[in-house]
Amino acid sequence: MKKKDIVKSKIDFNNIIKTGKSVSNNSFVIYYKDNDKKHSRYGISVGTKLGNAVFRNKYKRKIRMIITTNKLILEQKKIDIIIIFRKNGSNLSYEQLEKKFVELANKIKEN
């Protein structure tokens, strides 16, 4: 994931969450909104209530890897995506997390 593909601004994060659409399951909540850029952008959030910094960074790395391996699913649309990780996802393996993410990505693709 390149730096231009990342949503970093707090204003952008809040705007996508407030005005965008959402899909969810027990592991992720994904907010998405069309953008006017030439590429899709991604933001990842793992809440501080879920664990310490080591835990949060571990799951951010896993989610980033899932995004890069499944980027083609979401690249067809030029959208901004905010991925919020839920506590129930911490009990799952990487493969199960990837499967759950792909299910939500396919829902977004259909909309």
C-alpha positions as CSV (number, residue, x, y, z in Angstrom):
1,M,0.0,0.0,0.0
2,K,1.5,3.3,-1.1
3,K,1.2,6.5,1.0
4,K,-1.1,8.1,-1.6
5,D,-3.5,5.2,-1.0
6,I,-3.9,6.0,2.7
7,V,-6.6,8.2,4.3
8,K,-4.7,10.0,7.1
9,S,-6.6,13.2,7.8
10,K,-9.0,13.2,10.7
11,I,-11.3,15.4,8.7
12,D,-11.4,12.8,5.9
13,F,-11.9,9.9,8.3
14,N,-14.9,11.7,10.0
15,N,-16.4,12.7,6.6
16,I,-16.3,9.2,5.3
17,I,-17.8,7.8,8.4
18,K,-20.6,10.4,8.7
19,T,-21.6,10.6,5.1
20,G,-20.6,7.3,3.6
21,K,-22.3,3.9,3.4
22,S,-21.4,1.0,5.6
23,V,-21.3,-2.8,5.6
24,S,-20.4,-4.9,8.6
25,N,-20.0,-8.4,10.0
26,N,-18.7,-9.5,13.4
27,S,-15.1,-8.8,12.6
28,F,-15.1,-5.5,10.6
29,V,-17.2,-2.4,9.9
30,I,-16.3,-0.9,6.6
31,Y,-17.4,2.6,5.7
32,Y,-17.1,3.7,2.1
33,K,-17.7,6.7,-0.1
34,D,-17.0,7.6,-3.7
35,N,-14.1,9.9,-4.3
36,D,-12.9,12.1,-7.1
37,K,-9.4,10.9,-7.2
38,K,-7.8,8.5,-9.7
39,H,-7.4,5.7,-7.1
40,S,-9.0,4.2,-4.0
41,R,-7.8,5.2,-0.6
42,Y,-7.9,3.1,2.6
43,G,-7.9,3.9,6.3
44,I,-7.6,1.4,9.2
45,S,-8.8,1.8,12.7
46,V,-8.2,-0.5,15.7
47,G,-9.6,0.9,18.9
48,T,-7.6,1.5,22.0
49,K,-10.1,-0.6,24.0
50,L,-9.2,-3.7,22.1
51,G,-5.6,-3.9,23.4
52,N,-2.2,-2.4,23.8
53,A,-0.1,-0.8,21.0
54,V,1.5,-4.1,20.1
55,F,-1.9,-5.8,19.6
56,R,-3.3,-2.9,17.5
57,N,-0.3,-2.7,15.3
58,K,-0.3,-6.4,14.7
59,Y,-3.9,-6.3,13.4
60,K,-3.2,-3.2,11.4
61,R,-0.4,-5.0,9.6
62,K,-2.7,-8.0,9.0
63,I,-5.4,-5.8,7.6
64,R,-2.9,-4.0,5.4
65,M,-1.7,-7.3,4.0
66,I,-5.3,-8.4,3.4
67,I,-6.0,-5.2,1.5
68,T,-2.9,-5.5,-0.7
69,T,-3.6,-9.2,-1.6
70,N,-7.3,-8.4,-2.4
71,K,-6.9,-5.0,-3.9
72,L,-8.3,-5.9,-7.3
73,I,-11.7,-6.5,-5.8
74,L,-12.1,-2.9,-4.7
75,E,-10.0,-1.1,-7.3
76,Q,-12.8,-1.3,-9.9
77,K,-14.5,1.6,-8.0
78,K,-12.7,4.7,-7.0
79,I,-13.7,4.9,-3.3
80,D,-12.4,5.9,0.1
81,I,-12.7,3.1,2.6
82,I,-12.4,3.1,6.4
83,I,-12.0,-0.3,8.0
84,I,-12.8,-0.6,11.7
85,F,-11.6,-3.8,13.4
86,R,-13.8,-5.4,16.0
87,K,-12.8,-7.4,19.0
88,N,-14.4,-10.6,17.7
89,G,-11.9,-10.7,14.8
90,S,-9.0,-11.2,17.3
91,N,-10.1,-14.8,17.8
92,L,-9.8,-15.6,14.1
93,S,-6.8,-16.8,12.0
94,Y,-5.5,-14.7,9.2
95,E,-7.3,-16.9,6.6
96,Q,-10.6,-16.4,8.4
97,L,-10.1,-12.7,8.6
98,E,-9.3,-12.5,4.9
99,K,-12.4,-14.5,4.1
100,K,-14.6,-12.1,6.2
101,F,-13.0,-9.1,4.6
102,V,-13.5,-10.4,1.0
103,E,-17.2,-11.1,1.8
104,L,-17.6,-7.4,2.8
105,A,-15.6,-6.2,-0.2
106,N,-17.9,-8.2,-2.5
107,K,-20.9,-6.5,-0.9
108,I,-19.3,-3.1,-1.6
109,K,-18.5,-4.1,-5.2
110,E,-22.2,-5.0,-5.8
111,N,-23.5,-1.6,-4.5
